[in-house]
Amino acid sequence: MGSTGTVPSEHGLADRLAAVSASVAEAAASAGRDASEITTIVVTKFHPASLVRELYALGVRDAGENRHQEARAKAAELDDLPDLRWHFVGQLQSNKARQSRRYAHSIHSLDRLSLVDALAAAPGDDDAQASIVDGFVQVALSESDTRGGVQPDAVEALVERVLAGDGIRLRGVMAVAPLGEDPHTAFARLRVISERVRAIDPGADRISAGMSGDFTAALKEGATHLRIGTAITGNRPATG
Ligand SMILES: *Cc1c(COP(=O)(O)O)cnc(C)c1O
């Protein structure tokens, strides 16, 4: 069999991580970006905590999860790794929101006013002791998108709500490229929305975009935080 340029799945975690890091560096360079300003979050959903520990040993400090129960359990199991940052990237129920502050460094999926309100630290609440969490406003890049995100015309209101509270440090915007659309055009729209957010809060200049299949396009359109799963972890274990 000839080489296809992709990393065969029998290669180990270290090889896949190195291959993705090299691709990210190359894509950043060709987009005229400095690789040191890009954070690669390894999305470890469905994989055991032991895999996150292996990634940590390989130098990874940013892990992403999309379910509260699973994230909480892994964070507890790995609490001996204090500089490991957990990024919550999935849809978050309002009644779980405050608990997520206990382990999450960043929440990438702020997609509605009620969630922002639920995350706000209530006086006298244990979770209010949690440190300030970094937040990204998740934007829906198509009207039919069911994967979460606020519609573009409601972004400003959500941003204002985050800024009015005191539990979330607004970092920027997040999106998932819609299925069936060229990710370049989708991420170009996200870049424009990011500019609108920066007009309100100049410090909220991060863009969380780009997954295993589209991070090159995301880097071209200004992504600062890539969320990469399978290209590094291999296929996710089957879930029942
Ligand atoms: C699973 C997931 C990713 C990673 O997807 P891959 O295609 O495995 O790289 C990124 N972002 C979100 C929101 C996810 O749920």
The ligand as a Gaussian input file, in Angstrom:
#p B3LYP/6-31G(d) Opt

LIG

0 1
 C      -16.038000      16.211000      19.489000
 C      -15.883000      17.675000      19.305000
 C      -14.720000      18.193000      18.692000
 C      -13.614000      17.321000      18.138000
 O      -14.063000      16.679000      16.968000
 P      -13.070000      15.795000      16.065000
 O      -13.768000      15.743000      14.754000
 O      -12.985000      14.467000      16.737000
 O      -11.778000      16.472000      15.995000
 C      -14.609000      19.574000      18.582000
 N      -15.581000      20.397000      19.031000
 C      -16.691000      19.940000      19.621000
 C      -17.717000      20.914000      20.087000
 C      -16.888000      18.565000      19.770000
 O      -18.009000      18.109000      20.344000

